[in-house]
Amino acid sequence: MPLAKSTFLIFLLVGVLGYPFLKASATAKIVNVGTNLAAMLTFQFSGHIWWQIGLPLAIANVTGALIGSALAIKGGSIWIRKIFLLVVCCLILKLGYSFFIS
């Protein structure tokens, strides 16, 4: 659940450490890349990577990150704050739906 992990890290960086949203978002992405690389190495050594699924997902993830980074730089911290709140609202709705309906 990378979205939730990144979202909670952004909450921590903004709320506790006082980072602006743009810097917190960028820092969370860097931390996310590091943890993903560590997981990939761990699974590679144990032979549990499904490259036929993982490689297209990795390409899509990098493409989305590049587009998101360009939009974040263009839109600034206020735009990041609005998108972040939208994502948090969607996450709350999804979790509520999963809890009450499923």
N, CA, C and O atoms as a GROMACS GRO file, in nm:
protein
  408
    1MET      N    1   0.083  -0.118   0.000
    1MET     CA    2   0.000   0.000   0.000
    1MET      C    3   0.088   0.125   0.000
    1MET      O    4   0.091   0.199   0.098
    2PRO      N    5   0.160   0.149  -0.109
    2PRO     CA    6   0.254   0.260  -0.113
    2PRO      C    7   0.188   0.396  -0.094
    2PRO      O    8   0.249   0.486  -0.036
    3LEU      N    9   0.066   0.413  -0.142
    3LEU     CA   10   0.000   0.542  -0.127
    3LEU      C   11  -0.017   0.577   0.020
    3LEU      O   12   0.012   0.690   0.060
    4ALA      N   13  -0.062   0.483   0.099
    4ALA     CA   14  -0.083   0.510   0.242
    4ALA      C   15   0.050   0.535   0.312
    4ALA      O   16   0.059   0.624   0.396
    5LYS      N   17   0.152   0.457   0.277
    5LYS     CA   18   0.283   0.474   0.340
    5LYS      C   19   0.336   0.614   0.311
    5LYS      O   20   0.383   0.682   0.401
    6SER      N   21   0.329   0.654   0.188
    6SER     CA   22   0.376   0.786   0.149
    6SER      C   23   0.292   0.896   0.214
    6SER      O   24   0.346   0.997   0.258
    7THR      N   25   0.164   0.877   0.219
    7THR     CA   26   0.074   0.976   0.279
    7THR      C   27   0.103   0.995   0.427
    7THR      O   28   0.109   1.108   0.474
    8PHE      N   29   0.122   0.886   0.500
    8PHE     CA   30   0.152   0.898   0.642
    8PHE      C   31   0.289   0.961   0.666
    8PHE      O   32   0.307   1.035   0.762
    9LEU      N   33   0.385   0.931   0.579
    9LEU     CA   34   0.516   0.994   0.591
    9LEU      C   35   0.505   1.145   0.566
    9LEU      O   36   0.570   1.224   0.635
   10ILE      N   37   0.425   1.185   0.469
   10ILE     CA   38   0.404   1.327   0.442
   10ILE      C   39   0.338   1.393   0.564
   10ILE      O   40   0.378   1.502   0.604
   11PHE      N   41   0.237   1.328   0.623
   11PHE     CA   42   0.176   1.379   0.746
   11PHE      C   43   0.282   1.403   0.854
   11PHE      O   44   0.283   1.508   0.918
   12LEU      N   45   0.369   1.306   0.874
   12LEU     CA   46   0.474   1.316   0.974
   12LEU      C   47   0.569   1.432   0.944
   12LEU      O   48   0.600   1.512   1.032
   13LEU      N   49   0.614   1.440   0.820
   13LEU     CA   50   0.709   1.545   0.784
   13LEU      C   51   0.649   1.684   0.796
   13LEU      O   52   0.716   1.777   0.840
   14VAL      N   53   0.523   1.699   0.758
   14VAL     CA   54   0.458   1.830   0.765
   14VAL      C   55   0.418   1.862   0.909
   14VAL      O   56   0.449   1.970   0.959
   15GLY      N   57   0.350   1.769   0.974
   15GLY     CA   58   0.295   1.796   1.107
   15GLY      C   59   0.398   1.800   1.218
   15GLY      O   60   0.389   1.885   1.307
   16VAL      N   61   0.494   1.710   1.214
   16VAL     CA   62   0.590   1.700   1.324
   16VAL      C   63   0.717   1.782   1.296
   16VAL      O   64   0.764   1.856   1.383
   17LEU      N   65   0.770   1.769   1.176
   17LEU     CA   66   0.896   1.836   1.144
   17LEU      C   67   0.878   1.973   1.079
   17LEU      O   68   0.976   2.046   1.063
   18GLY      N   69   0.755   2.007   1.040
   18GLY     CA   70   0.727   2.139   0.986
   18GLY      C   71   0.773   2.161   0.843
   18GLY      O   72   0.792   2.276   0.802
   19TYR      N   73   0.790   2.054   0.765
   19TYR     CA   74   0.829   2.068   0.625
   19TYR      C   75   0.715   2.130   0.546
   19TYR      O   76   0.598   2.107   0.578
   20PRO      N   77   0.746   2.209   0.443
   20PRO     CA   78   0.640   2.250   0.350
   20PRO      C   79   0.596   2.127   0.268
   20PRO      O   80   0.671   2.031   0.255
   21PHE      N   81   0.473   2.132   0.214
   21PHE     CA   82   0.419   2.015   0.144
   21PHE      C   83   0.506   1.969   0.029
   21PHE      O   84   0.524   1.849   0.009
   22LEU      N   85   0.561   2.061  -0.048
   22LEU     CA   86   0.642   2.023  -0.163
   22LEU      C   87   0.767   1.948  -0.120
   22LEU      O   88   0.800   1.845  -0.177
   23LYS      N   89   0.836   1.999  -0.019
   23LYS     CA   90   0.956   1.932   0.031
   23LYS      C   91   0.921   1.798   0.096
   23LYS      O   92   0.994   1.700   0.080
   24ALA      N   93   0.811   1.794   0.171
   24ALA     CA   94   0.769   1.670   0.235
   24ALA      C   95   0.733   1.564   0.132
   24ALA      O   96   0.766   1.447   0.148
   25SER      N   97   0.665   1.605   0.026
   25SER     CA   98   0.629   1.512  -0.080
   25SER      C   99   0.753   1.457  -0.150
   25SER      O  100   0.761   1.337  -0.176
   26ALA      N  101   0.848   1.544  -0.180
   26ALA     CA  102   0.971   1.500  -0.246
   26ALA      C  103   1.051   1.407  -0.155
   26ALA      O  104   1.104   1.306  -0.201
   27THR      N  105   1.059   1.440  -0.027
   27THR     CA  106   1.132   1.356   0.068
   27THR      C  107   1.066   1.219   0.082
   27THR      O  108   1.134   1.117   0.088
   28ALA      N  109   0.934   1.217   0.086
   28ALA     CA  110   0.862   1.089   0.096
   28ALA      C  111   0.887   1.003  -0.027
   28ALA      O  112   0.900   0.881  -0.016
   29LYS      N  113   0.896   1.065  -0.144
   29LYS     CA  114   0.924   0.988  -0.266
   29LYS      C  115   1.064   0.928  -0.262
   29LYS      O  116   1.084   0.815  -0.305
   30ILE      N  117   1.161   1.004  -0.212
   30ILE     CA  118   1.298   0.953  -0.202
   30ILE      C  119   1.304   0.835  -0.105
   30ILE      O  120   1.368   0.734  -0.133
   31VAL      N  121   1.238   0.849   0.009
   31VAL     CA  122   1.233   0.739   0.107
   31VAL      C  123   1.163   0.618   0.045
   31VAL      O  124   1.206   0.504   0.066
   32ASN      N  125   1.056   0.641  -0.032
   32ASN     CA  126   0.983   0.533  -0.096
   32ASN      C  127   1.071   0.459  -0.197
   32ASN      O  128   1.066   0.336  -0.205
   33VAL      N  129   1.151   0.532  -0.273
   33VAL     CA  130   1.242   0.468  -0.369
   33VAL      C  131   1.342   0.380  -0.295
   33VAL      O  132   1.371   0.268  -0.337
   34GLY      N  133   1.396   0.431  -0.184
   34GLY     CA  134   1.493   0.353  -0.106
   34GLY      C  135   1.434   0.224  -0.052
   34GLY      O  136   1.497   0.119  -0.059
   35THR      N  137   1.314   0.232   0.003
   35THR     CA  138   1.252   0.110   0.056
   35THR      C  139   1.214   0.014  -0.056
   35THR      O  140   1.222  -0.108  -0.038
   36ASN      N  141   1.173   0.067  -0.172
   36ASN     CA  142   1.142  -0.021  -0.285
   36ASN      C  143   1.266  -0.092  -0.337
   36ASN      O  144   1.259  -0.211  -0.370
   37LEU      N  145   1.379  -0.021  -0.344
   37LEU     CA  146   1.503  -0.085  -0.388
   37LEU      C  147   1.547  -0.194  -0.290
   37LEU      O  148   1.593  -0.300  -0.332
   38ALA      N  149   1.534  -0.166  -0.161
   38ALA     CA  150   1.570  -0.267  -0.060
   38ALA      C  151   1.480  -0.390  -0.073
   38ALA      O  152   1.528  -0.503  -0.063
   39ALA      N  153   1.352  -0.368  -0.094
   39ALA     CA  154   1.260  -0.481  -0.112
   39ALA      C  155   1.293  -0.559  -0.238
   39ALA      O  156   1.290  -0.682  -0.239
   40MET      N  157   1.325  -0.486  -0.346
   40MET     CA  158   1.356  -0.552  -0.472
   40MET      C  159   1.482  -0.639  -0.456
   40MET      O  160   1.485  -0.752  -0.506
   41LEU      N  161   1.584  -0.588  -0.389
   41LEU     CA  162   1.704  -0.668  -0.367
   41LEU      C  163   1.675  -0.791  -0.282
   41LEU      O  164   1.724  -0.900  -0.310
   42THR      N  165   1.595  -0.772  -0.179
   42THR     CA  166   1.559  -0.885  -0.092
   42THR      C  167   1.486  -0.993  -0.170
   42THR      O  168   1.518  -1.111  -0.158
   43PHE      N  169   1.387  -0.952  -0.249
   43PHE     CA  170   1.312  -1.051  -0.327
   43PHE      C  171   1.395  -1.111  -0.439
   43PHE      O  172   1.376  -1.228  -0.474
   44GLN      N  173   1.486  -1.034  -0.496
   44GLN     CA  174   1.571  -1.087  -0.603
   44GLN      C  175   1.661  -1.197  -0.550
   44GLN      O  176   1.677  -1.301  -0.615
   45PHE      N  177   1.720  -1.175  -0.433
   45PHE     CA  178   1.807  -1.277  -0.376
   45PHE      C  179   1.731  -1.404  -0.341
   45PHE      O  180   1.790  -1.513  -0.344
   46SER      N  181   1.605  -1.394  -0.310
   46SER     CA  182   1.525  -1.514  -0.279
   46SER      C  183   1.454  -1.569  -0.402
   46SER      O  184   1.388  -1.672  -0.394
   47GLY      N  185   1.469  -1.501  -0.516
   47GLY     CA  186   1.410  -1.550  -0.641
   47GLY      C  187   1.260  -1.534  -0.652
   47GLY      O  188   1.193  -1.612  -0.719
   48HIS      N  189   1.205  -1.432  -0.587
   48HIS     CA  190   1.061  -1.414  -0.584
   48HIS      C  191   1.012  -1.290  -0.659
   48HIS      O  192   0.910  -1.233  -0.622
   49ILE      N  193   1.082  -1.247  -0.762
   49ILE     CA  194   1.036  -1.132  -0.840
   49ILE      C  195   0.971  -1.182  -0.967
   49ILE      O  196   1.028  -1.265  -1.039
   50TRP      N  197   0.852  -1.133  -0.995
   50TRP     CA  198   0.782  -1.163  -1.120
   50TRP      C  199   0.807  -1.048  -1.215
   50TRP      O  200   0.731  -0.951  -1.218
   51TRP      N  201   0.916  -1.058  -1.293
   51TRP     CA  202   0.958  -0.948  -1.379
   51TRP      C  203   0.853  -0.913  -1.483
   51TRP      O  204   0.840  -0.796  -1.518
   52GLN      N  205   0.777  -1.011  -1.533
   52GLN     CA  206   0.677  -0.983  -1.636
   52GLN      C  207   0.564  -0.893  -1.584
   52GLN      O  208   0.497  -0.827  -1.663
   53ILE      N  209   0.543  -0.891  -1.454
   53ILE     CA  210   0.444  -0.802  -1.395
   53ILE      C  211   0.512  -0.677  -1.339
   53ILE      O  212   0.463  -0.565  -1.357
   54GLY      N  213   0.623  -0.696  -1.273
   54GLY     CA  214   0.690  -0.587  -1.205
   54GLY      C  215   0.751  -0.482  -1.296
   54GLY      O  216   0.747  -0.363  -1.264
   55LEU      N  217   0.806  -0.524  -1.410
   55LEU     CA  218   0.870  -0.428  -1.499
   55LEU      C  219   0.772  -0.328  -1.560
   55LEU      O  220   0.800  -0.209  -1.558
   56PRO      N  221   0.657  -0.373  -1.613
   56PRO     CA  222   0.560  -0.273  -1.662
   56PRO      C  223   0.508  -0.181  -1.550
   56PRO      O  224   0.485  -0.063  -1.573
   57LEU      N  225   0.491  -0.237  -1.430
   57LEU     CA  226   0.447  -0.153  -1.318
   57LEU      C  227   0.554  -0.051  -1.281
   57LEU      O  228   0.522   0.064  -1.248
   58ALA      N  229   0.681  -0.091  -1.285
   58ALA     CA  230   0.790   0.002  -1.255
   58ALA      C  231   0.796   0.114  -1.358
   58ALA      O  232   0.817   0.230  -1.323
   59ILE      N  233   0.778   0.079  -1.485
   59ILE     CA  234   0.779   0.181  -1.590
   59ILE      C  235   0.663   0.279  -1.571
   59ILE      O  236   0.681   0.400  -1.585
   60ALA      N  237   0.546   0.227  -1.540
   60ALA     CA  238   0.430   0.314  -1.515
   60ALA      C  239   0.453   0.402  -1.393
   60ALA      O  240   0.413   0.519  -1.392
   61ASN      N  241   0.516   0.347  -1.290
   61ASN     CA  242   0.545   0.423  -1.168
   61ASN      C  243   0.642   0.537  -1.196
   61ASN      O  244   0.621   0.649  -1.149
   62VAL      N  245   0.747   0.509  -1.272
   62VAL     CA  246   0.845   0.613  -1.305
   62VAL      C  247   0.780   0.721  -1.392
   62VAL      O  248   0.804   0.840  -1.372
   63THR      N  249   0.699   0.679  -1.489
   63THR     CA  250   0.629   0.776  -1.575
   63THR      C  251   0.538   0.866  -1.492
   63THR      O  252   0.537   0.988  -1.510
   64GLY      N  253   0.462   0.808  -1.402
   64GLY     CA  254   0.375   0.886  -1.315
   64GLY      C  255   0.452   0.980  -1.224
   64GLY      O  256   0.410   1.092  -1.198
   65ALA      N  257   0.567   0.933  -1.175
   65ALA     CA  258   0.651   1.017  -1.088
   65ALA      C  259   0.706   1.137  -1.165
   65ALA      O  260   0.711   1.248  -1.112
   66LEU      N  261   0.747   1.114  -1.289
   66LEU     CA  262   0.799   1.225  -1.370
   66LEU      C  263   0.690   1.328  -1.399
   66LEU      O  264   0.713   1.448  -1.388
   67ILE      N  265   0.572   1.281  -1.434
   67ILE     CA  266   0.460   1.372  -1.460
   67ILE      C  267   0.422   1.446  -1.331
   67ILE      O  268   0.402   1.567  -1.333
   68GLY      N  269   0.412   1.373  -1.221
   68GLY     CA  270   0.378   1.434  -1.093
   68GLY      C  271   0.482   1.535  -1.047
   68GLY      O  272   0.446   1.640  -0.994
   69SER      N  273   0.609   1.505  -1.067
   69SER     CA  274   0.715   1.599  -1.029
   69SER      C  275   0.706   1.727  -1.110
   69SER      O  276   0.720   1.837  -1.055
   70ALA      N  277   0.684   1.714  -1.238
   70ALA     CA  278   0.672   1.833  -1.323
   70ALA      C  279   0.553   1.918  -1.281
   70ALA      O  280   0.562   2.041  -1.275
   71LEU      N  281   0.441   1.853  -1.251
   71LEU     CA  282   0.323   1.927  -1.205
   71LEU      C  283   0.346   1.991  -1.069
   71LEU      O  284   0.299   2.102  -1.044
   72ALA      N  285   0.418   1.922  -0.981
   72ALA     CA  286   0.446   1.977  -0.848
   72ALA      C  287   0.536   2.100  -0.856
   72ALA      O  288   0.514   2.199  -0.787
   73ILE      N  289   0.636   2.092  -0.941
   73ILE     CA  290   0.726   2.207  -0.957
   73ILE      C  291   0.651   2.324  -1.020
   73ILE      O  292   0.670   2.439  -0.980
   74LYS      N  293   0.567   2.294  -1.117
   74LYS     CA  294   0.491   2.400  -1.184
   74LYS      C  295   0.385   2.460  -1.091
   74LYS      O  296   0.367   2.582  -1.088
   75GLY      N  297   0.314   2.375  -1.015
   75GLY     CA  298   0.203   2.422  -0.932
   75GLY      C  299   0.243   2.476  -0.796
   75GLY      O  300   0.170   2.557  -0.739
   76GLY      N  301   0.356   2.431  -0.742
   76GLY     CA  302   0.403   2.480  -0.613
   76GLY      C  303   0.335   2.411  -0.494
   76GLY      O  304   0.258   2.317  -0.509
   77SER      N  305   0.367   2.462  -0.378
   77SER     CA  306   0.325   2.402  -0.252
   77SER      C  307   0.173   2.408  -0.232
   77SER      O  308   0.114   2.315  -0.176
   78ILE      N  309   0.109   2.515  -0.276
   78ILE     CA  310  -0.036   2.528  -0.259
   78ILE      C  311  -0.108   2.420  -0.340
   78ILE      O  312  -0.204   2.359  -0.293
   79TRP      N  313  -0.062   2.399  -0.461
   79TRP     CA  314  -0.122   2.296  -0.547
   79TRP      C  315  -0.101   2.158  -0.486
   79TRP      O  316  -0.193   2.076  -0.487
   80ILE      N  317   0.020   2.132  -0.432
   80ILE     CA  318   0.048   2.003  -0.366
   80ILE      C  319  -0.044   1.982  -0.247
   80ILE      O  320  -0.094   1.872  -0.225
   81ARG      N  321  -0.067   2.088  -0.172
   81ARG     CA  322  -0.157   2.078  -0.054
   81ARG      C  323  -0.298   2.038  -0.097
   81ARG      O  324  -0.360   1.952  -0.033
   82LYS      N  325  -0.349   2.098  -0.204
   82LYS     CA  326  -0.484   2.065  -0.252
   82LYS      C  327  -0.492   1.921  -0.300
   82LYS      O  328  -0.587   1.849  -0.267
   83ILE      N  329  -0.394   1.878  -0.378
   83ILE     CA  330  -0.393   1.740  -0.428
   83ILE      C  331  -0.378   1.643  -0.312
   83ILE      O  332  -0.443   1.538  -0.309
   84PHE      N  333  -0.293   1.677  -0.216
   84PHE     CA  334  -0.273   1.592  -0.100
   84PHE      C  335  -0.403   1.573  -0.023
   84PHE      O  336  -0.437   1.461   0.016
   85LEU      N  337  -0.476   1.681   0.000
   85LEU     CA  338  -0.604   1.671   0.071
   85LEU      C  339  -0.705   1.589  -0.007
   85LEU      O  340  -0.782   1.513   0.052
   86LEU      N  341  -0.705   1.603  -0.140
   86LEU     CA  342  -0.793   1.521  -0.223
   86LEU      C  343  -0.758   1.373  -0.210
   86LEU      O  344  -0.847   1.289  -0.196
   87VAL      N  345  -0.629   1.341  -0.213
   87VAL     CA  346  -0.585   1.202  -0.200
   87VAL      C  347  -0.621   1.146  -0.062
   87VAL      O  348  -0.665   1.032  -0.050
   88VAL      N  349  -0.602   1.227   0.042
   88VAL     CA  350  -0.636   1.183   0.177
   88VAL      C  351  -0.787   1.156   0.189
   88VAL      O  352  -0.828   1.057   0.250
   89CYS      N  353  -0.866   1.243   0.131
   89CYS     CA  354  -1.012   1.221   0.132
   89CYS      C  355  -1.049   1.092   0.060
   89CYS      O  356  -1.132   1.015   0.108
   90CYS      N  357  -0.987   1.068  -0.054
   90CYS     CA  358  -1.012   0.943  -0.128
   90CYS      C  359  -0.969   0.822  -0.047
   90CYS      O  360  -1.038   0.720  -0.046
   91LEU      N  361  -0.855   0.832   0.021
   91LEU     CA  362  -0.807   0.723   0.104
   91LEU      C  363  -0.903   0.695   0.219
   91LEU      O  364  -0.930   0.580   0.251
   92ILE      N  365  -0.953   0.800   0.282
   92ILE     CA  366  -1.049   0.783   0.392
   92ILE      C  367  -1.177   0.717   0.341
   92ILE      O  368  -1.231   0.627   0.406
   93LEU      N  369  -1.226   0.761   0.225
   93LEU     CA  370  -1.346   0.700   0.167
   93LEU      C  371  -1.323   0.553   0.134
   93LEU      O  372  -1.410   0.470   0.160
   94LYS      N  373  -1.207   0.521   0.077
   94LYS     CA  374  -1.176   0.382   0.043
   94LYS      C  375  -1.168   0.295   0.168
   94LYS      O  376  -1.221   0.184   0.170
   95LEU      N  377  -1.101   0.346   0.270
   95LEU     CA  378  -1.090   0.268   0.394
   95LEU      C  379  -1.226   0.252   0.462
   95LEU      O  380  -1.257   0.145   0.514
   96GLY      N  381  -1.306   0.358   0.461
   96GLY     CA  382  -1.440   0.348   0.517
   96GLY      C  383  -1.526   0.248   0.442
   96GLY      O  384  -1.600   0.170   0.502
   97TYR      N  385  -1.517   0.252   0.308
   97TYR     CA  386  -1.592   0.159   0.225
   97TYR      C  387  -1.547   0.015   0.255
   97TYR      O  388  -1.630  -0.074   0.272
   98SER      N  389  -1.415  -0.006   0.261
   98SER     CA  390  -1.363  -0.140   0.288
   98SER      C  391  -1.405  -0.189   0.427
   98SER      O  392  -1.431  -0.308   0.445
   99PHE      N  393  -1.411  -0.100   0.523
   99PHE     CA  394  -1.445  -0.139   0.658
   99PHE      C  395  -1.594  -0.171   0.672
   99PHE      O  396  -1.630  -0.272   0.733
  100PHE      N  397  -1.679  -0.085   0.617
  100PHE     CA  398  -1.823  -0.100   0.639
  100PHE      C  399  -1.891  -0.190   0.536
  100PHE      O  400  -1.990  -0.257   0.568
  101ILE      N  401  -1.842  -0.193   0.412
  101ILE     CA  402  -1.911  -0.267   0.306
  101ILE      C  403  -1.852  -0.408   0.288
  101ILE      O  404  -1.927  -0.505   0.275
  102SER      N  405  -1.722  -0.418   0.287
  102SER     CA  406  -1.660  -0.549   0.260
  102SER      C  407  -1.664  -0.642   0.378
  102SER      O  408  -1.616  -0.755   0.369
   0.00000   0.00000   0.00000
